[in-house]
């Protein structure tokens, strides 16, 4: 299982958001460049970065993102505000290892499928779920799609994976969140990357044994030092044991 150390950038700073609320960001007083270098030095094989400004449509962190891509030394999976083919292609040309697409997939699925064919294994689909529906526009808009049919529509596209977030799960309700994510993972051939489920090292161990979970994004727990990245990587790399079922 791949651990994706995660940074969310807002106005050039590293932040954490609770359920996507920009009104209450937690600001981490860390240097983003030095932080990604440390993630790589600790053994991470991928980095995930979300541009919150681009997602919210009130600016971008383009210069900082380019610096991160150059400095990381490992591939960068980039998300936040991708709503056109040109934007996706531009960032792949700038060196992003993967681009994460959410809202654009709901509005123009054919364009996303074409991008996946043109950039096989570099396009990641974001599926953000709230109360049984797929959410778009940075979790602000409820779409008409249910997760199962939404994911099925992209089944034949050569995606690099699907990031699944259960927005509705209570922040302490890990079992509930794993239930939604594991249920969706059973219904797709694509590798699933879980988001928002890991707060302790034990959560990494639990997640590892759910079928078809390829990886997990960990942000806040690393920045708050609730999880040590080296320990999480060791757990993720350990030999497998019998698979647990989550309903």
C-alpha positions in Angstrom: 0.0 0.0 0.0 1.3 3.5 -0.9 1.3 6.2 1.7 0.8 9.6 0.1 2.0 12.4 2.4 -0.4 15.3 1.7 -0.1 19.0 1.7 -3.0 21.4 1.2 -1.9 24.9 0.1 -3.9 28.1 0.7 -2.4 31.5 0.0 1.1 30.0 0.0 0.7 28.3 3.4 0.2 24.7 4.4 -3.2 24.3 5.9 -5.8 21.7 6.9 -9.5 22.1 6.3 -12.3 20.4 8.2 -14.9 19.2 5.6 -13.6 21.6 3.1 -14.5 24.8 5.1 -12.2 27.6 4.1 -13.6 29.8 7.0 -11.7 27.7 9.6 -8.3 26.7 8.1 -5.7 25.2 10.5 -2.4 26.9 9.5 0.7 24.8 9.9 3.8 27.0 10.4 6.1 24.9 8.2 8.1 25.5 5.1 6.3 23.6 2.3 9.5 23.0 0.4 11.4 21.7 3.4 8.4 19.6 4.4 8.2 17.8 1.0 12.0 17.2 1.1 11.6 15.6 4.5 8.8 13.4 3.3 11.0 12.2 0.5 14.0 11.7 2.8 11.8 9.6 5.1 11.1 7.2 2.3 7.8 8.3 0.7 7.5 7.2 -3.0 4.7 9.7 -3.8 3.5 13.1 -2.6 0.0 14.5 -2.9 -0.6 18.3 -3.1 -3.9 20.1 -3.3 -4.1 23.7 -4.4 -7.0 25.0 -2.3 -7.0 28.5 -4.0 -7.4 26.9 -7.4 -10.1 24.6 -6.0 -12.0 27.6 -4.5 -11.5 29.7 -7.7 -9.8 32.6 -5.8 -6.3 32.4 -7.1 -3.6 29.8 -7.3 -0.2 28.7 -5.9 1.3 28.0 -9.3 4.8 29.3 -8.5 5.0 27.3 -5.2 3.7 24.2 -6.9 6.4 24.4 -9.6 9.0 24.7 -6.8 7.5 21.7 -5.0 7.6 19.5 -8.2 11.2 20.5 -8.8 12.3 20.0 -5.1 10.4 16.9 -4.1 12.6 14.3 -5.7 9.5 12.0 -5.9 6.5 12.1 -8.2 3.8 14.6 -7.2 0.1 13.9 -7.5 -1.6 17.3 -7.9 -5.2 18.2 -7.3 -7.3 21.3 -7.0 -9.4 23.2 -9.5 -8.8 21.3 -12.7 -11.7 22.2 -15.0 -10.2 22.2 -18.5 -8.1 19.9 -20.6 -5.5 22.6 -21.1 -5.0 22.9 -17.3 -4.4 19.2 -17.0 -2.0 19.0 -19.9 -0.1 22.1 -18.7 0.6 20.6 -15.3 1.6 17.3 -16.7 4.0 19.1 -19.0 5.3 21.0 -16.0 6.2 17.7 -14.3 3.2 16.6 -12.3 3.3 12.8 -12.0 -0.5 12.6 -11.8 -3.4 15.0 -11.9 -6.5 14.6 -9.8 -9.8 15.5 -11.5 -13.1 15.9 -9.6 -15.7 18.5 -10.8 -14.6 18.3 -14.5 -15.4 14.6 -14.5 -19.0 15.3 -13.5 -19.4 18.0 -16.1 -17.4 16.6 -19.0 -16.8 12.9 -18.4 -15.8 12.3 -22.1 -13.0 14.8 -21.8 -11.6 13.1 -18.8 -11.8 9.7 -20.5 -9.9 11.1 -23.5 -7.3 12.6 -21.2 -6.9 9.2 -19.5 -6.3 7.6 -22.8 -3.8 10.3 -23.8 -2.0 10.2 -20.4 -2.5 6.6 -19.2 -1.9 6.1 -15.5 -1.6 9.8 -14.9 -5.2 10.8 -14.4 -6.8 10.2 -11.0 -10.6 10.5 -10.5 -11.7 12.1 -7.2 -15.0 10.8 -5.8 -16.2 12.9 -2.8 -19.3 11.4 -1.2 -21.8 13.1 1.1 -25.1 11.5 2.1 -24.9 9.0 -0.7 -24.2 11.5 -3.5 -21.1 12.6 -5.4 -20.2 16.2 -4.5 -18.5 18.7 -6.8 -17.1 22.2 -6.7 -14.9 21.6 -3.7 -17.6 19.7 -1.7 -20.1 22.6 -2.2 -22.5 21.2 -4.8 -24.5 18.0 -4.7 -24.5 16.2 -8.0 -27.2 13.9 -9.4 -24.8 11.0 -9.3 -24.6 8.1 -6.8 -21.1 6.9 -6.3 -21.6 3.4 -7.7 -22.9 4.5 -11.1 -20.5 7.4 -11.3 -17.5 5.2 -10.8 -18.9 2.6 -13.2 -19.0 5.3 -16.0 -15.2 5.5 -15.9 -14.5 1.7 -15.6 -12.9 1.3 -19.0 -10.8 4.5 -18.8 -7.1 3.8 -18.0 -7.1 5.8 -14.8 -4.2 5.8 -12.4 -6.7 5.3 -9.6 -9.7 6.7 -7.7 -9.4 8.9 -4.6 -12.5 8.2 -2.4 -13.5 10.6 0.4 -16.5 10.0 2.7 -17.3 13.5 3.7 -20.4 12.5 5.7 -18.5 10.2 8.1 -18.0 11.7 11.5 -14.4 12.7 12.1 -14.1 10.0 14.8 -16.2 7.4 12.9 -13.4 5.5 11.2 -15.5 2.3 10.8 -18.2 4.2 9.0 -15.8 5.9 6.6 -14.1 2.6 5.9 -17.4 1.0 5.1 -18.3 3.5 2.4 -14.8 3.4 0.9 -14.4 -0.4 1.0 -17.8 -0.9 -0.4 -17.0 1.2 -3.4 -13.6 -0.4 -3.8 -15.3 -3.8 -4.3 -17.2 -2.4 -7.3 -14.3 -1.2 -9.4 -11.2 -2.6 -11.2 -9.4 0.6 -10.5 -7.0 1.0 -7.6 -8.7 3.0 -4.8 -6.9 5.6 -2.7 -8.6 6.4 0.6 -8.8 9.9 2.0 -9.7 11.1 5.4 -9.5 7.8 7.2 -6.1 7.8 8.9 -5.5 9.5 12.2 -3.2 7.0 13.9 -0.8 4.3 12.9 -3.4 1.7 13.7 -5.6 3.2 11.0 -2.9 2.5 8.5 -2.8 -1.1 9.6 -6.6 -1.5 9.3 -6.8 0.1 5.9 -4.0 -2.0 4.5 -6.1 -5.2 4.6 -9.2 -3.9 2.8 -9.4 -5.3 -0.7 -8.4 -3.1 -3.6 -7.2 -0.2 -1.5 -3.9 0.9 -3.2 -3.0 3.7 -0.9 -4.1 6.4 1.5 -3.6 10.2 1.7 -2.3 11.4 5.1 -2.0 15.1 5.8 -3.2 16.5 9.1 -2.0 13.5 11.1 1.6 13.8 9.8 1.7 17.6 10.4 0.4 17.2 13.9 2.9 14.4 14.5 0.1 12.0 15.5 1.7 9.7 12.9 5.4 9.2 12.1 5.8 8.9 8.4 8.6 6.3 8.7 6.4 4.1 10.9 3.4 4.4 8.5 5.6 3.4 5.6 6.9 0.4 7.5 3.3 -0.7 8.3 2.3 -0.2 4.7 5.2 -2.2 3.4 4.8 -5.1 5.8 3.8 -8.6 4.5 0.1 -9.1 4.3 -2.1 -11.1 6.7 -5.7 -12.3 6.3 -8.0 -9.7 4.8 -10.5 -7.9 7.1 -14.1 -7.2 6.0 -15.8 -3.9 6.7 -19.5 -3.6 6.1 
